[in-house]
Amino acid sequence: MKLFNTSGFKVVVLTALVFLFAFPACGAEAQDVNSNIKMYFNGSTVTTDVNPFIDENSRTMVPLRFISEKMGAYVEWAMGVQEITIKKDGSLIKLKIGSSVAVVDDKNVKLDTCPVIRDSRTMVPLRFVGEQLGSLVLWSKGEQAVYINTVEEVDQEIVVDVSSTANIRQGPNTAYPVVSKVTNGTVLEAIAVSAGWYQVLLPDNSKGWISGTIVKINDGSSDEEEGEDENEDEDEDRDEDEDNPPFEIDGDSVIFITNSVNIRTGPSVDYNVIGQGNKGDEMAALGEQVDWIKIRTPDGRRGWVANWLVAFKKKPDPRRNAVLEGRIIVIDPGHGSRQNGGWSDPGAVSPSGVYERDVNSKIAFAAGKILSEEGATVIYTRTGDTSLTLQGRAELANNYGADAFICVHCNSSTNPNLAGTSTYYYAPSSMDMEQRLARERLASLVQNELVKALGRRNIGVLQDNFAVLRHTWVPSILVETAFLSNPEEEALLRSGSFQQKAGEAIAEGVIKFLDN
């Protein structure tokens, strides 16, 4: 999540008074016909306060703030000499307004364009800066769009899991051209991952990218063993070897969040369709594999459904005194929205590359486990990615008449010194007084427990018009546990014990709110 409209990266921007300068020798004036550029960062749509544009040298120019906030760089602006310094992971880049010479790690590099000031914002060449910082940059002329993907090194074997052949592409996006094909069962060495795609080494030692939705990690299990698991019908309630859910699936169910969702014979779009589910349908959950959930259809057949097309309904734990018996709580791990092309919104990204969506999930699951043990029916808007819009997440709570809606986030800022915990609610004067008081009380109780458990600075209980809060009809809050952009709190948020404490604190606050 954002505070003061910023994202999650370690950034220091020395704000300066800037002026509009023209640098005709650099040839960087915008071509008006190309000023409406779409940008996608790790699959998520990016908007900036000043639109990117194509300059006269056919280079995409983006606001410097984008480089700092989205690409995780440390940025300095020196007003006196109009110089930009960009640092990340040991790389150092220096650029000057109006100059076509950059300095990269103490070496001069000739550019084919140069930074400019446009609409009082510093604009820099995206491809040059992005690639120097280790990202992949693709311009799609047909879409008038630019795709930027960060890359993380990995070292693992993956197995192609399709019915026939799979495309290997030049980059981690279907907009990249196909460079090769591989057949089902091919074992590949993955050397990097980006937004759900793996970079792999091919038999001829060339490199390419394959979608993570059509591969599985090579864990050494044989095809024969997998076939036995898939064909076992004698005991439908047994545990599946391939299941690896974020929590134990036991008598739980999925809720279809859109219409005409295909149910397939296996965990991939390459398997045959055996039926469909529609929005609001519930079916029993049997297990999970990567991005797919195994379900039992109403007529007793087994099938698979993509986890981004369903929410997950956790049944109450019957083993404890049901303090929250009959209560329904919807927990929304922030971000993780599946974008066009199959990308997932990571939320803020810490300086060391921690995705906010992943931390949000772990905290949310920790809170939900406790609430389930206390007798509540817990509904998670997502267990991996989700196709739900922000309004759709809120509507899920409305449709089930939830007693509370809890949205879990981490905070971030361009100022790495900012730290602390805050909880938001939305209660405009037009809202019913009882609902306004309930929301404020829920926020206060959760905030008190978080501050007590985590020991971070108490930013307070605040109001804001967030979409997930605006569209809910039930008591709802949005929690900002700590700042991913703050070095100390980033380290804490990576810690399993801190995530557990945060989840426990959220649950305790919700219990106090409902058990009254």
Sequence and secondary structure as in RCSB ss.txt:
>XXXX:A:sequence
MKLFNTSGFKVVVLTALVFLFAFPACGAEAQDVNSNIKMYFNGSTVTTDVNPFIDENSRTMVPLRFISEKMGAYV
EWAMGVQEITIKKDGSLIKLKIGSSVAVVDDKNVKLDTCPVIRDSRTMVPLRFVGEQLGSLVLWSKGEQAVYINT
VEEVDQEIVVDVSSTANIRQGPNTAYPVVSKVTNGTVLEAIAVSAGWYQVLLPDNSKGWISGTIVKINDGSSDEE
EGEDENEDEDEDRDEDEDNPPFEIDGDSVIFITNSVNIRTGPSVDYNVIGQGNKGDEMAALGEQVDWIKIRTPDG
RRGWVANWLVAFKKKPDPRRNAVLEGRIIVIDPGHGSRQNGGWSDPGAVSPSGVYERDVNSKIAFAAGKILSEEG
ATVIYTRTGDTSLTLQGRAELANNYGADAFICVHCNSSTNPNLAGTSTYYYAPSSMDMEQRLARERLASLVQNEL
VKALGRRNIGVLQDNFAVLRHTWVPSILVETAFLSNPEEEALLRSGSFQQKAGEAIAEGVIKFLDN
>XXXX:A:secstr
  SSS  SS              GGGT  B GGG   EEEETTEEE  SS  EEBTTS EEEEHHHHHHHS  EE
EEETTTTEEEEEETTEEEEEETT SEEEETTEEEE SS  EEETTEEEEEHHHHHHHTT EEEEETTTTEEEEE 
 EEEEEEEEE SSSEEEEESSSSTTS EEEEEETT EEEEEEEETTEEEEE TTS EEEEEGGGEEE  S  HHH
HHHHHH  S TTS  TT   SS  SS EEEE SSSEEEESSSSTTS EEEEE TT EEEEEEEETTEEEEE TTS
 EEEEEGGGEEEEE   TTS  TTTT EEEEEES  BB TTS B   SB TT  BHHHHHHHHHHHHHHHHHHTT
 EEEES SS B   HHHHHHHHHHTT SEEEEEEEE  SSTT   EEEEE   TTS HHHHHHHHHHHHHHHHHH
HHHH   EEEEEE   HHHHT SS EEEEEEEETTSHHHHHHHH HHHHHHHHHHHHHHHHHHH  
